[in-house]
Amino acid sequence: MTSISLIKTFKKVLDLFAPNEKLQGAILLFLILIAALLDMLGVASILPFVSLLMNHDLVETNKFLIYLYEVFNNFGGTGIKQFLFILGIGVFIILIFSLIFRSFVVYFQTHFSLMREYSISKRLVEGYLRQPYVWFLDRNSVSFRVNILSEVSTVINDLILPFMNLISQSALSFALLILIIFIDPKLAIIGAFFLVISYGVIFLIIKNTVYRMGSERTKANQDRYSILAETFGSIKVLKLGNLEQTYINRFAKSAKIFASNISKGKVIAQIPRYLIEGVAFGGLMILILTQMLLDNQIQNIIPVIALYAFAGYRMIPALHNIYHSVTHINFSSKALDMIHQDMMNFKYFEKTLNATSVLPLTKSIELSNVNFSYNNNKQIVLKNINLTIPAFSKVGIVGLAGSGKTTMVNIIMGLLDPNEGSLSIDGNIINASNKKSWQKCIGYMPQQIYLSDDSIISNIAFGVEVKDINYQAIEQAAKIANLHDFIINELPNGYNTTVGERGVRFSGGQQQQIGIARALYHKPQILVLDEATSALDNYNEQIIMEALKNIANKITIILIAHRLSTVKNCDIVFVLDKGELKATGTYEQLNQSSREFKKISNYLKEIHDIKK
């Protein structure tokens, strides 16, 4: 990884930080530099102490030691031995203080880095959830979970922490290099050049391999999450098809690639350490022998050797940590790219997130000249839709698959914005400033009800904090959904009964009743049922229809119908065909006069006969 690549990576990391986090990082950087200077001071203090220990006469010839000795005498000190003792204590205090200071710096460094896992993952969740509904339509939700729960951790532990370590160890190495250059420039430059080149050559040899392994790890990690989501999301089909071993093998393949690449990456990051340590201590022995040949006075070379030995003791691990950090940064750069790309592409809608007011529906919902296509594709999904839904009416929307029913309702609910035309409520055009206020009026019941493995209370008051749950509203919603008597009379724990994951302990009809109660909990002014009865038998469908009678003429009800029997009692039925509104009227009127309605009726009868 070149210095340019490191700078680009560093800029991407900074992009993930909030302004206050950048300030904290700058303060931490300053502390790292102070720690490096203290380490250098601690190593430098070895030389005068060992020199004086070997040659007491230096106290009369070395200017620095002369000054210290005079200060010592001014404070009542006597004798060279006492001076040596005090000097040794001073060296020890400097070393201990530098180690204590570095310990605090390491703590703050680690705390700062790991807290970014919290803040970055939080901003990712916030960023994802603040995107418009259409943004999610061409994205895989597995990638969100991978980024939030796994890749952020990888970026923190294998990139940001190594980056902090890289800065810290580079500062220490540079400070020690300055010190030994001051002592012996030629020898210091030769030694540093050799060590840096050794690590550099090793890294250049393996950097492409490390990046490839990092990319394979990222891909395998996504596959692991995707396979598990598919496995446990379709457990019934898997069991019936005897597909357990197939999915075990699929997961095992991705998991093995994931683990193998992590293992190889860590091994590659460790191998050079032993080679370089051997070479470095071999070089130290050469230095000792060379100095002995040049100067027979052993007392003259021991202080220098002690300094180089202690500096090497600190510098060799520092250089290895630099190499180790750069390797990890290279290995994890793919994960950083993914998170950085998402965070830089987020579009925030903060002003509309917490609407407190409600946009009431008292007259009508109107779609005027609405045209829509997904991502501005050439294929038009809705063509020149004009319709009016009176307040407090019950309307049905019918059409064959692909006719645009769900898309039109998504526009009515403000989840999609028309490419042309407008949605208006009581004459107020819906836009970014009032969309959330409109959506607070809507209760929505999809075809597939998501039920969490929690109590009936929590599933009806879905997403509401426990302290804020309105138990009276829960009971009222359950009564409207014809669910209250079943809960009270047949469930031993009543409303506290756990429904099981995805509502596995309840029938399809009961799940839909919980869905209706959930949709009604907040007392909406409009209830939308998106083919909510399509998966039910006639008996359970009738239960749902009876529940709707409890709120008829009290709120506005919109039904996307899978069966025409569902819309028999609707005040108005809209017939869609290939994105166009072909007919409007009551069930009886359409059954007599609408060719498209009859086509839908005949098609559904054929499907029914085939199923029989």
N, C-alpha and C positions, 0 to 999 in steps of 0.2 A: 504494500500500500504506500504510494508516494505521498510526499508532503502535501501536494495539491489535493489528492484524494482525502487525506486526513482533514484538511481545511474544509472541504465540501461536506464531509461527514459531520464535522464540528458545527457547521452552520445549520445543518439539518437538525442536529440535537438541540441547538438554541431555538429553532423554530417551534420545538415541542414545549418549550418553557414559557410560563407566564412572566410578565415583567418583574414581579416581585421575586420570582424564582431565579431570574437572571441576576438580580441584585445579590441574592444569597450566594449564587455561584461565584460572583466577582469577589465577595468578601471571603469565601472559602479559598479562592485562588490566592488571595493576599496571604491568608494564614499558611497555605502550602509553601509559599515563597519564604515566609518567616521560618517555618520548620526546616526548610532546606539550609538556610543560613545558620541556624542553630546547630544542625548536624555538621556543617562544615566547621563551625567554631569548635565543636566537640572533638572532631578529628584533628584539627589544627593544634589543639591544646596538648595533644600527645607528644608532639615534637619537642617543645622546650622542657617538658617534664622528664622525658627519657634522656634527652641530651644532658641535662644537669645531673641526672642520676648517674650517667656514665662518666661525666667529667665535671667535677665541682668547680673547676677553674673558670667555667663559662660565666659564672656569676660576676666575674671581674672583666670579661671581654665582650659579652653579648649585651647590646644596648637595651634590649627588651628586658632581659633578666636583671640587668643592673637597676633599671627603673623599679621593677617589682621588688627587688631586694631592699631598695631604699624605702619604699612604702612599708614593707614588712618591718624594717627597723624602726621607722617612725611610730609604729603602733606597739613598740615595746618588744619586738621579736629579737631573739638572740640565737646565733649559730646557724650554720648551713643545713644541719640535719633537721632542725625545727622548721626552717624555711622550706625544705623539700617536703616535709610532712604536710605543711599548710598548702603548698602548691599541689600536692597529690590530692588533697581533699578538694581543692578548687577544681581540678580537672574532673574529679568524680562528680562534683555537684553540677558542673557544666554538662557532662554526659547524661546524668540522670534527668536534669531539667529538660534537655533536648528530647530525651525519650518520652518524658511525661507530656511535653507539649505536642510531640508527634502523635502520641496516643489520643489526645483530645482532637487533634486534626483528623486522624483516621476515623474517630467516632463521628465527628460532624460530616466528614466526607461520605461515610457509609450511610448515615441517617439521611443526609440530603439526597443521595442517589436513590435509596429505597423508597423514600417518600414520594419521589417522582413516579413510582409505579402506581401509587394511589392517585396522584393528581392527573397524570396522563391518561390512565384508564378511565377516570371520571370524565375528563374532557372528551374522550372518545365516545363514551356512552351518551354524553350530552350532545355531542355533535351528530351522532347517528340519529338520535331521537328527534332532533330539531329539523331534520330534513323533511321536505314535502313528501307526501305519500307516493307520488310518481317516481321519486328517486329510488324507492325500494323495489320497484317492479322488475328491474333488470339486474338485480344484485342478489347474491346468495347469502342468506342470513348466517350460514356457517362461518363465512369469512369474518363477520362481525365478532362472533364468539371467539374465534381463533385470535384475532387481533387483541381483543380486550383481555382475555383470560390467559393467553399464552405468549403471544408475540411481544406484548408490552413487557412482560417479565424477562423475556430474552433480551430485549433492548436494554433494560435496566442492568441486569446481571452480567451480560456478555458484551455490552457496548458502553453504557454510561459509566458504570463502575470501573471498567478498564480504562475509559477515557480519563476519569479522575486520577486513577492510578498512574496512567501515562504521564499526566502533567506533574504529579507529585514526584515520581521517580526521575523524570527528566530534569526537574529543578534540582533534585538532590545530586544527580550525576553531574550536572553542569557546575554546581557549586564545588563539588569535590575535584572536578577537573581543573577549575580555576586554582584551587589550592595546590594541587601537585604540579601544575604548570609554574606556579610561583616558586616552588621548591626546586624543580628540575624541568624546565620547559621542553628540552629535547626528548628526554625519556618519557615525559607525560604525553606528549603529542604522538610519539611512536606507539605507546601502549594503547592510548585511546583510539587511535586510528585502526590499529589491529583488531580491537574488540568490536568497534562499530562495523567495520568491514565484514568481520566474521558473521555477526548477526544479520547484517544487511544481505549478504550473499545467501545465507540460509533462507531468509524470508523471501527473497526474489525467486528462489527455486520453488518454494511451496505456496506462494500467494494465490496463484490461479487455482490450485487444487483446493486450498482453504475456502476460497469464494464459491467454487462449485459445490463443495460439501455443504456450505451454508445455504445455498439455494435449494439443494436436494432436501436438506433438513426442513426448510420452510414448506416446501411442497408436500413432503411426507406428513408434516404436522397438520396441514389443512386436510389431507386425505384421512388422517386418523379421526379428526372431529367429524368430517362428513360421513364416514362409514358408521361411526357410533350413533350419529343422529338418525341415519337411515335404519340402522339395526333396531334400536329401541323405539323408534317411531312407528315401526311396522312389525312389532313382535308377534301379533296374531297371524299375519300372513307368513312370517318366517317359520313359526311353529307348524302351521298347517302344511307348508311346503317342504318341511324337513330340510331347511336351508341353514341350519345352525353352523355346520362345518364350513359352508361356503363363506359366510360372513366372518367366521373366526379366521379363516385363511386370508381373507381380504385385509382384515385389521392387522393380522400378524405381519403381513408383507410390509405395510406402511410403517408399523411400529418398529420393525427391525431396521428399516432404512433410517428412520428417525434416530434410533439409539446408536446405530453404527456410525453415523456421521458425527454425532455429538462426541462419541468415544474417540474417533479418529482425530477430531479437532483438538480435544484436550491432550491427547498423546503428542501430536505435532507441536503443541504449544510448550511441552515440557522437555522434549528430547534435547534441544541445544544446550540446556543448562549444564548437563554433566560434561559435555565436550568442552564448553567454554571454561568451566571451573577448573578442569584438568589443565587446560592450556594456560590459564591465568596463574595458577599456583606453580606451574612449571616455569613460567616467566619470572615469578618472584624468586625462585631458586637460581635462575640464571642471573638475575640482578644481584643477588647476594654474592655469588661466585665472582661476578665481574667486579663488584666493588672490592672484594677481598684481593683480587689481583692488582687493582689499581691503588689500593691503600691498605697497607698491612696493619694499620691501627684499627682494631676491631671496634673500639669504643667510638670511633668517628662515624662508622657506617651503621651501627645498630640503631640509633635514633631515626635515621632516614628509612631503614628497613622496617622499623616499627610503624612509622607513618604510612609507608606504602602498604604494609600488611593490613593495617586497620582501614585505610582508604579502600583497599581491594575488598576487604571483608564487607564494606558497605556498598561499594560500587558494583561488584559483580552481580549480587542479587537485584540491584536497581536496574542494571542493564537487561538482566533476564526478565524482570517485570515489565520493562518497556517492550521487549520483544513479545512477551506473553500477551500484553494488552493490545498491541497492534494486531497480533494474530486473531484475537477474539473480536476485535472491531471489524476486521475483514470478514470473519466468519459470520458475524451477525448483521452485516450491512444490508442484506436483503430484507430482513425483518424491519429494520429502520426505514428502508425505502417504502415498504407497504404502509406503515403507520404514518409516515411523513406525507405520503401522497394523499391519504384519506383526510388527514387533518388540514392540509393546505387547500383541499377541494371542498371543504364544508361550506355550506351556505346557511348562515344563522338567521333565525326569525325571532329574535329575543322579544321584540315588542308585542308579539301576539301570543306569547307562551302562556301567560297567566291572566287570561281575561276574567274579570270579576263580574262584569255586567252580562245580562242575557238579552239576546235579540228576540223578542217575542213573536210568535206567529199567531195572528188574529184574523187575517184575511185570506192570503193565498201564497203559494209558492209558484214562481213563474220561471220558465226557461224560454229565452227569447233568441231565436236565430242561432242556436248553439251548434257549432261544428267542433269536432275533436278527433285528433289522431295522436297516437303515442309517440313521443319524441319527434314530433313533426314528420312522421313517416308519410309517404304518399297515400298509403291505404287509410281512407277515412273510416273511423269507427262510428261516429255519429254525424248525420247530415241534416243541417237546417232544422233542428228540433225546436218546435214551439208548442208549449203545453202549459196548462194551469191546473194546479192541485188546490182545491178549496181547503181552508182550514177546517179541522175536525171531521174531515171526510176519510173514508177508507177506500184506497185506490189500489188497483192491481196493475202490474206490468208483466206482459207475457210476450213470448217470442222464442223462436228456435235458438239453439246454441250459436253464439257468435253474432246475435242480432244487436248487441249493445246494451242489454238490460242493466247489467251490473255497472257498466261504465257510466250510464246515465244517472243511476242512483248515486254513484261516487261523486259525480258533479253536484248533485243536489245536496249531498252531505258536506260539500266543500273539500273533499279529499283530492279532487282533480279540478284544475282550472280549464275552462273551455279555451280552445285556440281562437275561436270567434264567438260572439254572442255573450250573453250574460245570464247569471242566476240572480233573482231578486226575491226578497221576502217582504211582503206587504209594501212592495214598491221600492224597498231599499236594496240597491245592488250590492251583492256580496263581494268584498275585496279583502286585501290583506289586513286592513284595519279592523274589520268587524267579523272576520271569518270565525275566530275562536268564540266570539259571543254567540254566533249562530250555532256552532257545534255543541255548545253547552245545552242547547235545547233538544238534542237528538239522542235517542236511545237506539242502539244498533244490535241486531241479532244475526250473526252470520250462519252459514250452513253448518260449519263445523264449530262447535262450541269448545273453547279451550277452558278446561277445568284444572285448577292446580290441586296438588295433593294436600288439601287443607280442609277446614270445616265448611259446611254449607254457608255459614255466616260470611266467612272470608271470600267465598266464591260469588256470593250475591253482591256483597260490597267490594267488588274486585278493585284492587289498587288503592283502597282507602286505608289510612292508618287506623290501627285498632282503637286508639283513643278517640278517633273522630267518627266511628261507626254509629249510625243511627239505627238502633235495633227496632224501633217502631216502624221505620221505613222498610226495613228488611221484611218484617212480618206482613206489612201491608202489600208489598210487592209479591211475596209468596202466595198470599191469598188471591190476588188477581190472577196469578199464574196457575191457580188450582193446585198448589203444591203444599200449602200450609197443613191441611188435614193429614196428608201422607207423612209429613215430617213429625208432627206431634204424636200421631197414633201408631206409626209403624217403625219409627226409628228410635232405638233405645236412648240415644244421646241427643235426640231432637235436632235443633239447629247446630249443635256442636259436633254432629256426626261428620267424620272425615269421608270425603267423596272418593278418595283414591286417585292415583295418577291418571289424568285425562278422564276422570269420572268413571273409572272401570267398574265401580261397585253399583252403578245406577244404569237403568235401561236407557235406550236412546231417547224415548219420550221424556223421561225424567230429566235427562241432561238438557233437553230443549226447554223444559219448564224452568230449570235453574237459569238457563240463558235468558228467558223472557223476564224472570224476576230481576236478573242483573240489569237488563236493559231498562227496567222500570224503576229501579232503586232510586235514581236521582230525579224521579218525577219529570220525565221529558215531555215536551210538547209535541214531539213527532217520534214515532216508532217505525223503524225500518227493519223488515225481515227479508234477508237475502236468501231466498230458496231455503228457508229455515226448516221446512217440513219435507224436503225432497228425499231425505233418507229414512223417513218414518213410514210405518204402515198406516192403513186407513184409520185404525182405531186411535193411534197416538196422534195422528194428524188432527183428528176430530177433537182430541183433548186440547191441543194448541188453539184450534179455532174457537173452542168454547172459552178459553182464557181471554182471547181477543174480544169476545163479546162483552167482557167485564169492563172494558175501557172504550167501547165503541161510542163515538160522538163526544168523547171527553178529550181525546187527543187525535192528532192526524196519524193515520196508519198507511204505510206504503209496503205492499207485498210484491216481491219478485217471485212469481209463481212457477213452480215446476209442474204442478197439476192444475188443470183448468177448474177443477172442483174447488180449489182454494180461493178463486176469485169470484165465485158465484154470488156471494153476498156483498161484493164491493160496490161502492157508489159509482165509481168510474173505473174502466179498464182501458189501458193504453196498449196497443199492439205495435210491436217493433219488428221490422224485417230488414236485415242487412243495413242497420244503422239509421233507418228512416222510420218516422212515425206514420204508420199506414192507416190506423183507425183508432177512434175513441168512442166509448159508449158504455152502456151497461152490458152485463153478460148476455142478457136476452137479445138486446139490439144487435150486438156483434155476431151472435150465433145465427142471426137471421140474415144480416146484410154484409158481413165482412168476409171476403174471400180469404184473406190472410189468416183470420181467426179460425176459419174452417180448416185451412191447411194445417195449422198448428194442432187443432183438435184431432184431425185424422192421423197425423203423425204420432201423436201421443197414444192414440188407440192402438196403432200398429205396434208401438213399443210395448204397450201393456199386454197385447196378445202374444208377442214373442216371449215375454217374461213368463206368461202363464204356460 
